[in-house]
Amino acid sequence: MFEVDPKMDKIVGRVVADMAAMGVAEKRGYVDERVGKEYWNLITPGAFERGVVVIAVLGYPERAGVWSYTLLGQGRVDESSMEAYFREFGKHDIGLVAIDPNVFGPDMEGETFVYQLDRVVADIGADQRLGFIGFSMGGKILVDYLGQRSGVRDRTAGLVLIDPTLPHRLDLANIRRLLDNDTLLIASEGEVCSPGEIASALLGIDKISFGGIHGEMPGKALGEIVRFYEERGGRKPPACAGG
């Protein structure tokens, strides 16, 4: 079981500070009313004013701002950073919100994941469309969450699952249409029985595979994910003059 890692938290703090200094992302503060403690989510500037707002749900025990502690432990900070996501989503006028459910300690049970999801959804106007990105355990959280929240599901423009770690027993009836029509599944290729390959069989949907390890998948899939949300309300950035 993971515990709070001060070294990783320090690296994440630097990554988030760098993104804020560049104007790529900013913190949006909340109070967890269950415990009376403050926390923040990381968002693109003006995220809640966009027509489509995508909520990114990371795995366990990562903090908002990075995808993979495995990559951080290997010194591959740039590959783990979410900077490219915030930069690209901002260019395409798509709001991006990364929740931070492991802020008070690793949340293996998923209760803080769901609490923070509900708080963010409540901040998004009823006339706006929702999107979701779930990586690793975050994919499992979203499959369960959308299956139980009909009001959220009805507003969902798309769901992206990146190498999700799913249980073998799933109730998919409520999200069958979403899975069949508006879900993008990313799988790691080269690992024996990768989470994404298993998810493809469990969910009954096709996958797009990339070579590499689990933690590399968000970075490798960024182009596909941006295109997916472009088709669901995003905007192509203007071409450079004289290009």
HUCORHU-V239348 format. One record per pair of residues at least 24 apart in sequence whose ideal C-beta (glycine too) atoms are under 7 Angstrom apart, sorted by the first residue. I is the first residue (numbers start at 1). GAP is how many residues later the second one is. If there is no record, write none. Layout:
I,GAP  I,GAP
This chain:
1,107  2,58  2,59  2,104  3,103  4,101  8,61  8,64  9,54  11,61  11,66  12,51  12,53  12,54  15,50  15,51  15,62  15,66  16,26  16,49  19,46  19,64  19,67  24,59  24,62  24,63  24,66  25,61  30,89  32,83  34,81  35,69  37,67  39,61  39,64  40,60  41,56  41,57  41,58  41,59  41,79  42,56  43,53  43,54  44,42  44,45  44,46  44,51  44,52  45,45  47,48  47,49  47,50  48,47  48,75  48,76  50,43  50,44  50,45  51,77  51,78  51,182  52,42  52,43  52,77  52,79  52,105  52,177  52,180  52,181  52,182  53,42  53,44  53,71  53,75  53,77  53,78  54,35  54,40  54,41  54,42  54,77  54,78  54,79  54,175  55,42  55,44  55,62  55,65  55,75  55,77  56,40  56,41  56,42  56,77  57,42  57,56  57,75  57,76  57,77  57,81  57,84  57,85  58,40  58,77  58,80  59,76  59,77  59,78  59,79  60,42  60,46  60,47  60,48  60,77  61,41  61,45  62,40  63,37  63,39  63,40  64,34  64,35  64,36  65,33  67,68  67,148  67,151  68,147  70,145  71,144  79,137  79,140  80,135  84,135  84,138  85,137  88,134  88,138  91,146  92,134  92,138  92,142  92,143  92,144  92,145  93,141  93,142  94,135  94,140  110,31  113,28  114,31  117,28  121,31  129,26  129,28  129,104  130,25  130,26  130,27  131,25  131,26  131,27  131,98  131,101  132,24  132,27  132,28  133,27  133,29  133,92  134,27  134,28  134,30  135,27  135,28  135,83  136,27  136,28  136,29  136,78  137,28  139,25  139,26  139,27  140,24  140,25  140,26  143,27  143,32  146,29  146,32  147,24  147,27  147,28  153,25  157,25  157,75  157,76  158,24  158,70  158,71  158,74  159,24  160,24  160,65  160,68  161,24  161,25  161,38  162,24  162,55  162,56  162,59  163,24  163,25  163,31  163,32  163,33  163,51  163,54  164,31  164,35  165,30  166,32  166,33  166,36  168,34  170,32  172,31  179,24  179,26  180,25  184,40  184,41  184,44  186,24  186,31  186,35  188,24  188,25  188,26  188,29
